[in-house]
Amino acid sequence: MILIIGATGYIGRYLCPYLKNKGYDVLAAGRAAGPRAFLESKGIPFTYLDFDKEETIDALPTEKIDTIVDLSACLAELETPVAKFFDINTLGAYKVLEFARKNNIKRVVLTSSHKVYNDIYKNGPISEDDGIDFTGDHSPYIISKIAAEYFVKYYNKDFGLAGIVLRLTGVHGYGEILGHLNEDGSYKKSTFELFFEKALKGDKIEVWGDQSIRRDHIYVYDVLSAIEAAINAKEDVKGIYNIASGVGYSQYDEACTLAKVFGTPGHISDVVLKPEKPGLSRGYVYDISKAARELNWHPDFSSLEKMLVDYKREWIAKEYHNYHFIRENDRPATL
């Protein structure tokens, strides 16, 4: 059995049905009522889990669990007290690892973040060997994830676990929010979401800044296949892996492809460059060769157009929708 912790989150809502449909025995664990009903409607058994309530950890099944996938996270994109990052991202990971140790569950897969690299400037792809360096207002979140990674390393070395950390780059897919959500439901849209809305209407899209700057994003279904690869990795495989597309695209590339995929005949957005206006200050592309070599994993959606065509399919179906409260006037059309 695969125990998926944080199953009610964005990736978890995709992962549980994905694994079940491939024949895996899945148990979902989380807190949120809305996603719980969605998962149960898919025939996925669910158990309530709250890291603040030790009795819910004690109530987890201890037999027949082969792997734990820990997706639980307090995200940097949500307005959050600093302490909560550590309660969920760090201490939560520790509690998962301790549960695994006590119950002789060797494989734990923890999702982490590419933000640990956000102050590394490199001409070529960034690899796991380039270390970590970070700056900015997401730093408390980043530190909490780094601490969780070190807990995995500790349990691997001292207790013989086969823990795998997947450092995910920015994940695209229907149901995800890419901007910043405040506690009162107000929301600041990301550039991608603004481009998306203009593409739907066929309005002109202005792209600001230097378009030699490129960023590496990944599609949600490639994340799912990476997690599956980690679940099935050889017993001696452990450590940290970059999970990305390995390909960088500019915001101009994104705008043009959004216009092509989401526009309608006669209403295709013109994309206009404004290099004199402030744009991105940093790009990044990730080296995913370690994941290819040791996990036998390769992304299927490295093509931006292929990714957005499938994104459109999911957006029309609106099956894996978002459950966050967002003020109606602020809600992006991506949702």
Steps between C-alpha positions, in 0.01 A plus 500: 500500500608855428411754770466847346525776759378841388263327260251788507752746355546587135740221403331250732163543328665397173732236645247283685277426197808472275651224715167327562430487126840335449415224745669622818336456841468856629401651834449878500567702816423866556271754661289696252136388468439609139789310344425206728156467344657523154751223575237275656282550191790346308490193721813596693494418874575798721621551854502829688849620593603818679862535612382712795292207629726212600203266531441525124859391435462214748182392317681449167520137388835338569472185288531450126643849439790471256555869425406839643473797267506825698351786300392703803619858480426851607574692181694820449223633272254511791508768768626299798646562847865393499452244777247311289759431230708313755205330671386343171798494266772407750344341809238335280776332297672393823177340626455315171858369512465396863178315419685324217792408725279358774305291252792383285380684188817555299382712206393857568461746213500867599424784261715811540558814295734646242483824699803374694701612193342842458821700550715282275591662169643260246528498121427129475248272670499498880576159648464350845879540538480880476396526863228726635482877515194716544372847573176696517169491681450127435804422717309372808318251276827399332678448833213281622531280189879477528463388862255231386752382238764468771263294712471259207880485471526435876248215492667350194843497665412414858196277463542338159199660331492536121370855498475687171461877473354640179583869448217616276532801277190717450208270422247590230162338470131566540398572860828655610534860613817672384449843657484602867194428714437698818308377803205728421456340157656783303727375224779645288512326164821370350624608157400161359144545629479851353626373163247215516208738550608721211544196276144384576363838390735544206632821657848633432765354728794717600815315602746706699873473547787291370375191312836328512403415858340155505339293772449128540150391604346155522154365425309334782479165320879489475513553877270201543722278285805618697336405829408161354862453390616580855251251645638228272869590533749231600540448874846659510387818321465798733582871514399821324382535141410797282160451337447743212458500124866575436392763245470876547242726337473878495186691593470583131493127424229455765290788367519386138414141589211602727364717218524209256345236730231704676410748228208447265484559122497872439594570861868412528693737723775713355813465714700820529848527647578783743869447581530845657256409779608302810468124469661192645839548663601133515450186300565136580522163330560180695722201439275195528759243394528352852127421504528351153798288599396380847119513487465419130271802470451724198241778459237456229393865478824691437330661200319814615229457237440135592472599865252781434285288267456247781455783753213624283340156507512499881381863518191416292425190709556688831524175690801581718386843605647722771341512846655820637274793577583780256295817469283481190643819350855371550446143383717419194335355191747210518278357773 
